């Protein structure tokens, strides 16, 4: 089996956290929701999924292993 380099691991982490964030955003719409439609995050399923995906991508870039600069 081929060893994964740091860049590949970072991409995999970012993709997984983005997908998990989108699923979480949709689940927030589905189970919490907003009856009046005035709540921006939970009014429509695609908005909840989009905001969740953006949040997941941000989390993924934070936890991504960074290479240390060598002097």
N, CA, C and O atoms as CSV, one atom per row, in Angstrom:
chain,resi,resn,atom,element,x,y,z
A,1,UNK,N,N,0.840,-1.175,0.000
A,1,UNK,CA,C,0.000,0.000,0.000
A,1,UNK,C,C,0.888,1.243,0.000
A,1,UNK,O,O,1.915,1.305,0.677
A,2,UNK,N,N,0.462,2.205,-0.768
A,2,UNK,CA,C,1.224,3.444,-0.899
A,2,UNK,C,C,0.982,4.355,0.298
A,2,UNK,O,O,-0.150,4.491,0.764
A,3,UNK,N,N,2.046,4.978,0.793
A,3,UNK,CA,C,1.923,5.899,1.915
A,3,UNK,C,C,1.390,7.245,1.415
A,3,UNK,O,O,1.839,7.765,0.394
A,4,UNK,N,N,0.433,7.790,2.148
A,4,UNK,CA,C,-0.165,9.070,1.768
A,4,UNK,C,C,0.719,10.213,2.243
A,4,UNK,O,O,1.223,10.199,3.367
A,5,UNK,N,N,0.903,11.205,1.372
A,5,UNK,CA,C,1.670,12.377,1.788
A,5,UNK,C,C,0.755,13.366,2.513
A,5,UNK,O,O,-0.459,13.170,2.568
A,6,UNK,N,N,1.335,14.411,3.059
A,6,UNK,CA,C,0.576,15.369,3.857
A,6,UNK,C,C,-0.504,16.097,3.088
A,6,UNK,O,O,-1.570,16.387,3.632
A,7,UNK,N,N,-0.236,16.396,1.818
A,7,UNK,CA,C,-1.217,17.124,1.014
A,7,UNK,C,C,-2.458,16.269,0.756
A,7,UNK,O,O,-3.583,16.766,0.813
A,8,UNK,N,N,-2.250,14.994,0.475
A,8,UNK,CA,C,-3.378,14.096,0.228
A,8,UNK,C,C,-4.217,13.927,1.491
A,8,UNK,O,O,-5.446,13.927,1.421
A,9,UNK,N,N,-3.576,13.786,2.623
A,9,UNK,CA,C,-4.294,13.654,3.890
A,9,UNK,C,C,-5.097,14.917,4.174
A,9,UNK,O,O,-6.227,14.839,4.656
A,10,UNK,N,N,-4.522,16.078,3.878
A,10,UNK,CA,C,-5.212,17.341,4.094
A,10,UNK,C,C,-6.464,17.447,3.204
A,10,UNK,O,O,-7.513,17.908,3.654
A,11,UNK,N,N,-6.345,17.029,1.976
A,11,UNK,CA,C,-7.486,17.073,1.055
A,11,UNK,C,C,-8.583,16.124,1.530
A,11,UNK,O,O,-9.763,16.472,1.499
A,12,UNK,N,N,-8.196,14.926,1.970
A,12,UNK,CA,C,-9.176,13.955,2.451
A,12,UNK,C,C,-9.894,14.496,3.690
A,12,UNK,O,O,-11.114,14.375,3.802
A,13,UNK,N,N,-9.146,15.088,4.610
A,13,UNK,CA,C,-9.755,15.655,5.823
A,13,UNK,C,C,-10.720,16.780,5.462
A,13,UNK,O,O,-11.817,16.855,6.017
A,14,UNK,N,N,-10.323,17.653,4.540
A,14,UNK,CA,C,-11.190,18.772,4.151
A,14,UNK,C,C,-12.467,18.285,3.472
A,14,UNK,O,O,-13.546,18.821,3.724
A,15,UNK,N,N,-12.353,17.282,2.622
A,15,UNK,CA,C,-13.539,16.750,1.943
A,15,UNK,C,C,-14.474,16.082,2.951
A,15,UNK,O,O,-15.687,16.291,2.907
A,16,UNK,N,N,-13.918,15.285,3.853
A,16,UNK,CA,C,-14.759,14.600,4.840
A,16,UNK,C,C,-15.465,15.575,5.772
A,16,UNK,O,O,-16.652,15.412,6.051
A,17,UNK,N,N,-14.753,16.583,6.255
A,17,UNK,CA,C,-15.396,17.544,7.152
A,17,UNK,C,C,-16.433,18.394,6.421
A,17,UNK,O,O,-17.434,18.796,7.014
A,18,UNK,N,N,-16.199,18.671,5.130
A,18,UNK,CA,C,-17.186,19.419,4.350
A,18,UNK,C,C,-18.464,18.608,4.171
A,18,UNK,O,O,-19.565,19.136,4.326
A,19,UNK,N,N,-18.318,17.328,3.846
A,19,UNK,CA,C,-19.491,16.466,3.669
A,19,UNK,C,C,-20.225,16.293,5.000
A,19,UNK,O,O,-21.453,16.362,5.045
A,20,UNK,N,N,-19.479,16.069,6.078
A,20,UNK,CA,C,-20.122,15.931,7.386
A,20,UNK,C,C,-20.833,17.217,7.804
A,20,UNK,O,O,-21.902,17.165,8.413
A,21,UNK,N,N,-20.248,18.362,7.483
A,21,UNK,CA,C,-20.892,19.636,7.788
A,21,UNK,C,C,-22.177,19.825,6.998
A,21,UNK,O,O,-23.169,20.321,7.531
A,22,UNK,N,N,-22.161,19.429,5.722
A,22,UNK,CA,C,-23.370,19.539,4.902
A,22,UNK,C,C,-24.471,18.627,5.431
A,22,UNK,O,O,-25.633,19.027,5.497
A,23,UNK,N,N,-24.113,17.422,5.802
A,23,UNK,CA,C,-25.098,16.498,6.372
A,23,UNK,C,C,-25.624,17.047,7.696
A,23,UNK,O,O,-26.823,16.976,7.968
A,24,UNK,N,N,-24.737,17.590,8.512
A,24,UNK,CA,C,-25.163,18.181,9.773
A,24,UNK,C,C,-26.090,19.368,9.576
A,24,UNK,O,O,-27.055,19.527,10.323
A,25,UNK,N,N,-25.811,20.205,8.579
A,25,UNK,CA,C,-26.685,21.329,8.280
A,25,UNK,C,C,-28.056,20.888,7.823
A,25,UNK,O,O,-29.065,21.490,8.192
A,26,UNK,N,N,-28.098,19.826,7.012
A,26,UNK,CA,C,-29.399,19.304,6.575
A,26,UNK,C,C,-30.160,18.703,7.758
A,26,UNK,O,O,-31.368,18.895,7.890
A,27,UNK,N,N,-29.443,17.976,8.613
A,27,UNK,CA,C,-30.108,17.387,9.774
A,27,UNK,C,C,-30.626,18.458,10.726
A,27,UNK,O,O,-31.660,18.272,11.366
A,28,UNK,N,N,-29.917,19.569,10.820
A,28,UNK,CA,C,-30.409,20.693,11.620
A,28,UNK,C,C,-31.725,21.204,11.045
A,28,UNK,O,O,-32.663,21.483,11.792
A,29,UNK,N,N,-31.799,21.329,9.718
A,29,UNK,CA,C,-33.053,21.747,9.079
A,29,UNK,C,C,-34.151,20.719,9.342
A,29,UNK,O,O,-35.282,21.080,9.666
A,30,UNK,N,N,-33.815,19.448,9.203
A,30,UNK,CA,C,-34.812,18.386,9.263
A,30,UNK,C,C,-35.406,18.211,10.660
A,30,UNK,O,O,-36.620,18.073,10.807
A,31,UNK,N,N,-34.553,18.218,11.684
A,31,UNK,CA,C,-35.033,17.891,13.020
A,31,UNK,C,C,-35.304,19.107,13.901
A,31,UNK,O,O,-36.145,19.036,14.796
A,32,UNK,N,N,-34.613,20.214,13.669
A,32,UNK,CA,C,-34.867,21.414,14.463
A,32,UNK,C,C,-35.804,22.326,13.696
A,32,UNK,O,O,-36.879,22.682,14.177
A,33,UNK,N,N,-35.382,22.701,12.493
A,33,UNK,CA,C,-36.230,23.462,11.596
A,33,UNK,C,C,-36.727,24.789,12.141
A,33,UNK,O,O,-36.377,25.215,13.242
A,34,UNK,N,N,-37.548,25.417,11.333
A,34,UNK,CA,C,-38.135,26.696,11.705
A,34,UNK,C,C,-39.524,26.744,11.058
A,34,UNK,O,O,-39.649,26.733,9.834
A,35,UNK,N,N,-40.544,26.796,11.884
A,35,UNK,CA,C,-41.910,26.744,11.375
A,35,UNK,C,C,-42.319,27.966,10.576
A,35,UNK,O,O,-43.084,27.852,9.618
A,36,UNK,N,N,-41.818,29.137,10.957
A,36,UNK,CA,C,-42.257,30.365,10.285
A,36,UNK,C,C,-41.474,30.665,9.016
A,36,UNK,O,O,-41.946,31.425,8.170
A,37,UNK,N,N,-40.288,30.084,8.865
A,37,UNK,CA,C,-39.456,30.372,7.698
A,37,UNK,C,C,-38.580,31.592,7.870
A,37,UNK,O,O,-37.907,32.012,6.929
A,38,UNK,N,N,-38.580,32.168,9.062
A,38,UNK,CA,C,-37.796,33.376,9.300
A,38,UNK,C,C,-36.345,33.078,9.697
A,38,UNK,O,O,-35.492,33.964,9.641
A,39,UNK,N,N,-36.072,31.855,10.091
A,39,UNK,CA,C,-34.715,31.485,10.506
A,39,UNK,C,C,-33.874,31.222,9.258
A,39,UNK,O,O,-34.213,30.366,8.440
A,40,UNK,N,N,-32.786,31.960,9.120
A,40,UNK,CA,C,-32.012,31.848,7.879
A,40,UNK,C,C,-31.326,30.495,7.728
A,40,UNK,O,O,-31.223,29.988,6.611
A,41,UNK,N,N,-30.857,29.901,8.811
A,41,UNK,CA,C,-30.138,28.632,8.699
A,41,UNK,C,C,-31.047,27.433,8.531
A,41,UNK,O,O,-30.661,26.453,7.895
A,42,UNK,N,N,-32.228,27.489,9.080
A,42,UNK,CA,C,-33.082,26.306,9.067
A,42,UNK,C,C,-34.347,26.488,8.243
A,42,UNK,O,O,-35.246,25.652,8.324
A,43,UNK,N,N,-34.446,27.536,7.466
A,43,UNK,CA,C,-35.651,27.774,6.685
A,43,UNK,C,C,-35.718,26.868,5.454
A,43,UNK,O,O,-36.792,26.379,5.103
A,44,UNK,N,N,-34.585,26.645,4.802
A,44,UNK,CA,C,-34.543,25.819,3.596
A,44,UNK,C,C,-33.433,24.788,3.739
A,44,UNK,O,O,-32.385,25.085,4.311
A,45,UNK,N,N,-33.650,23.573,3.221
A,45,UNK,CA,C,-32.641,22.520,3.427
A,45,UNK,C,C,-31.311,22.811,2.741
A,45,UNK,O,O,-30.256,22.476,3.280
A,46,UNK,N,N,-31.345,23.424,1.568
A,46,UNK,CA,C,-30.077,23.665,0.873
A,46,UNK,C,C,-29.265,24.760,1.547
A,46,UNK,O,O,-28.036,24.745,1.477
A,47,UNK,N,N,-29.933,25.718,2.202
A,47,UNK,CA,C,-29.193,26.742,2.942
A,47,UNK,C,C,-28.511,26.149,4.176
A,47,UNK,O,O,-27.359,26.466,4.472
A,48,UNK,N,N,-29.225,25.297,4.881
A,48,UNK,CA,C,-28.623,24.635,6.039
A,48,UNK,C,C,-27.443,23.773,5.634
A,48,UNK,O,O,-26.413,23.765,6.308
A,49,UNK,N,N,-27.592,23.043,4.531
A,49,UNK,CA,C,-26.497,22.203,4.057
A,49,UNK,C,C,-25.322,23.045,3.586
A,49,UNK,O,O,-24.171,22.673,3.816
A,50,UNK,N,N,-25.583,24.158,2.940
A,50,UNK,CA,C,-24.509,25.019,2.457
A,50,UNK,C,C,-23.735,25.640,3.615
A,50,UNK,O,O,-22.504,25.627,3.614
A,51,UNK,N,N,-24.446,26.181,4.601
A,51,UNK,CA,C,-23.770,26.755,5.757
A,51,UNK,C,C,-23.000,25.683,6.528
A,51,UNK,O,O,-21.900,25.937,7.019
A,52,UNK,N,N,-23.570,24.506,6.632
A,52,UNK,CA,C,-22.877,23.406,7.305
A,52,UNK,C,C,-21.626,22.990,6.556
A,52,UNK,O,O,-20.608,22.682,7.175
A,53,UNK,N,N,-21.688,22.975,5.225
A,53,UNK,CA,C,-20.521,22.608,4.422
A,53,UNK,C,C,-19.411,23.637,4.576
A,53,UNK,O,O,-18.240,23.271,4.683
A,54,UNK,N,N,-19.760,24.912,4.588
A,54,UNK,CA,C,-18.753,25.960,4.771
A,54,UNK,C,C,-18.120,25.841,6.154
A,54,UNK,O,O,-16.903,25.959,6.293
A,55,UNK,N,N,-18.934,25.608,7.166
A,55,UNK,CA,C,-18.405,25.432,8.512
A,55,UNK,C,C,-17.510,24.200,8.584
A,55,UNK,O,O,-16.452,24.239,9.214
A,56,UNK,N,N,-17.923,23.110,7.948
A,56,UNK,CA,C,-17.105,21.898,7.921
A,56,UNK,C,C,-15.786,22.109,7.210
A,56,UNK,O,O,-14.762,21.579,7.642
A,57,UNK,N,N,-15.787,22.871,6.130
A,57,UNK,CA,C,-14.543,23.172,5.417
A,57,UNK,C,C,-13.610,24.000,6.291
A,57,UNK,O,O,-12.402,23.761,6.313
A,58,UNK,N,N,-14.160,24.966,7.007
A,58,UNK,CA,C,-13.334,25.770,7.906
A,58,UNK,C,C,-12.722,24.915,9.011
A,58,UNK,O,O,-11.549,25.078,9.345
A,59,UNK,N,N,-13.500,24.019,9.570
A,59,UNK,CA,C,-12.978,23.127,10.603
A,59,UNK,C,C,-11.910,22.210,10.010
A,59,UNK,O,O,-10.891,21.942,10.648
A,60,UNK,N,N,-12.143,21.733,8.798
A,60,UNK,CA,C,-11.174,20.851,8.148
A,60,UNK,C,C,-9.845,21.527,7.890
A,60,UNK,O,O,-8.795,20.901,8.030
A,61,UNK,N,N,-9.872,22.795,7.515
A,61,UNK,CA,C,-8.619,23.496,7.273
A,61,UNK,C,C,-7.887,23.800,8.578
A,61,UNK,O,O,-6.664,23.940,8.583
A,62,UNK,N,N,-8.618,23.901,9.674
A,62,UNK,CA,C,-7.968,24.138,10.959
A,62,UNK,C,C,-7.282,22.871,11.457
A,62,UNK,O,O,-6.157,22.936,11.952
A,63,UNK,N,N,-7.942,21.718,11.333
A,63,UNK,CA,C,-7.367,20.486,11.872
A,63,UNK,C,C,-6.430,19.790,10.902
A,63,UNK,O,O,-5.833,18.770,11.244
A,64,UNK,N,N,-6.292,20.318,9.716
A,64,UNK,CA,C,-5.402,19.724,8.713
A,64,UNK,C,C,-3.963,19.796,9.183
A,64,UNK,O,O,-3.521,20.846,9.650
A,65,UNK,N,N,-3.210,18.686,9.069
A,65,UNK,CA,C,-1.805,18.722,9.498
A,65,UNK,C,C,-0.983,19.630,8.583
A,65,UNK,O,O,-0.999,19.482,7.361
A,66,UNK,N,N,-0.278,20.556,9.189
A,66,UNK,CA,C,0.530,21.499,8.432
A,66,UNK,C,C,1.991,21.071,8.488
A,66,UNK,O,O,2.471,20.561,9.500
A,67,UNK,N,N,2.680,21.292,7.381
A,67,UNK,CA,C,4.120,21.023,7.342
A,67,UNK,C,C,4.845,22.195,7.986
A,67,UNK,O,O,4.529,23.354,7.719
A,68,UNK,N,N,5.803,21.892,8.819
A,68,UNK,CA,C,6.575,22.949,9.453
A,68,UNK,C,C,7.638,23.442,8.486
A,68,UNK,O,O,8.280,22.657,7.788
A,69,UNK,N,N,7.808,24.746,8.459
A,69,UNK,CA,C,8.825,25.336,7.584
A,69,UNK,C,C,10.211,25.086,8.182
A,69,UNK,O,O,10.455,25.327,9.364
A,70,UNK,N,N,11.083,24.609,7.345
A,70,UNK,CA,C,12.461,24.361,7.784
A,70,UNK,C,C,13.325,25.546,7.418
A,70,UNK,O,O,13.269,26.047,6.295
A,71,UNK,N,N,14.118,25.988,8.363
A,71,UNK,CA,C,15.010,27.128,8.128
A,71,UNK,C,C,16.380,26.666,7.731
A,71,UNK,O,O,17.264,27.489,7.493
